[in-house]
Amino acid sequence: MNQSEVWLVDLNPTQGSEIQKIRPCLIVNDDAVSALPLRVVVPFTDWKPHYTSANWLVKQNPSLRNGLQKESAADCFQVRSVSTTRFVRKLGMIELLESEKIQRALANVFSINI
């Protein structure tokens, strides 16, 4: 379970407006800080055209490499740390350019200048 991999992750149980159910997630933590059986993930949700105005949502097109089945959005506002026991199966990996877009969106969420 390494950075830039896309996995199906069981995000239940949830509360309130937290993103829920089993869904694709991108591992975003650096591999060097993976000593604990936890990973920091950004979940994917269905892409909607009005998401283009939200700087925390990054469009991802499906590909054989990333394993996504439909146009999706990496929802960087729903980033969270989860136990590796929640991971169901690996779907694929994202490209470096896409990873950099998601890192910039995370920086926007946390007001970090990169």
C-alpha positions in Angstrom: 0.0 0.0 0.0 2.0 2.9 -1.4 1.7 6.5 -2.3 -0.1 7.1 -5.7 -1.9 3.8 -5.6 -5.7 3.6 -6.0 -7.4 1.2 -3.7 -11.0 0.3 -2.9 -11.5 1.3 0.7 -14.4 0.6 3.0 -15.1 4.1 4.6 -18.0 3.0 6.7 -19.1 3.6 9.4 -19.3 7.4 8.9 -21.1 10.3 10.5 -22.7 13.4 9.1 -21.5 14.5 5.7 -18.4 12.3 5.6 -18.0 10.4 2.4 -19.2 6.9 2.8 -19.4 3.3 1.4 -16.7 1.3 -0.4 -15.1 3.5 -2.9 -11.8 4.1 -4.7 -9.3 6.1 -2.7 -5.8 7.5 -3.5 -3.0 7.0 -1.0 -1.4 10.4 -0.6 1.0 9.9 2.4 4.7 9.6 1.8 5.8 6.0 1.9 8.5 7.0 4.5 5.8 7.7 7.1 4.0 4.4 6.7 5.3 2.7 9.8 1.8 2.4 11.4 -0.9 0.3 9.7 -2.6 3.5 8.6 -2.7 5.4 5.3 -3.8 8.9 4.4 -6.3 8.7 1.6 -8.2 11.0 -0.7 -11.5 9.4 -1.8 -13.0 9.5 -5.3 -16.5 10.4 -6.0 -18.5 10.7 -9.3 -17.5 13.6 -11.4 -20.1 16.4 -11.9 -19.5 19.3 -14.4 -20.1 21.9 -11.7 -17.1 20.6 -9.7 -14.8 22.5 -12.0 -15.3 25.6 -9.8 -14.2 23.8 -6.7 -10.4 23.9 -6.2 -10.4 20.9 -3.9 -11.9 18.5 -6.5 -9.6 17.1 -9.1 -11.0 15.4 -12.2 -9.7 11.9 -12.9 -10.5 10.1 -16.2 -10.8 6.3 -16.0 -7.9 4.3 -17.4 -6.5 0.8 -17.3 -3.6 2.2 -15.2 -5.7 3.9 -12.5 -8.4 1.2 -12.4 -11.2 3.8 -12.2 -14.4 2.8 -14.0 -15.9 6.3 -14.7 -15.0 10.0 -14.6 -14.3 10.7 -11.0 -13.2 13.5 -8.7 -10.5 13.2 -6.1 -12.3 15.0 -3.2 -9.4 16.6 -1.3 -11.7 18.1 1.3 -12.5 14.5 2.5 -8.9 13.5 3.1 -8.5 11.2 6.1 -6.3 8.7 7.8 -7.7 5.1 7.7 -6.6 1.7 8.9 -5.1 -0.6 6.4 -7.8 -3.2 7.5 -10.3 -1.0 5.5 -8.5 -1.7 2.2 -10.4 -4.1 0.0 -8.2 -4.4 -3.1 -5.8 -2.5 -5.3 -7.2 -0.9 -8.5 -4.2 0.7 -9.9 -2.0 3.8 -9.8 -2.2 7.4 -10.9 0.3 9.2 -13.1 2.8 11.7 -11.6 1.1 14.7 -13.3 -2.3 13.7 -11.7 -0.6 13.2 -8.3 0.8 16.7 -8.5 -2.6 18.2 -9.3 -4.0 16.4 -6.2 -1.1 17.6 -4.0 -1.9 21.2 -5.1 -5.6 20.7 -4.3 -4.6 19.4 -0.8 -2.3 22.4 -0.4 -5.3 24.6 -1.1 -7.4 22.8 1.5 -4.7 23.3 4.2 -3.6 26.8 3.0 -0.1 25.5 2.3 2.1 27.3 -0.3 3.9 24.8 -2.5 
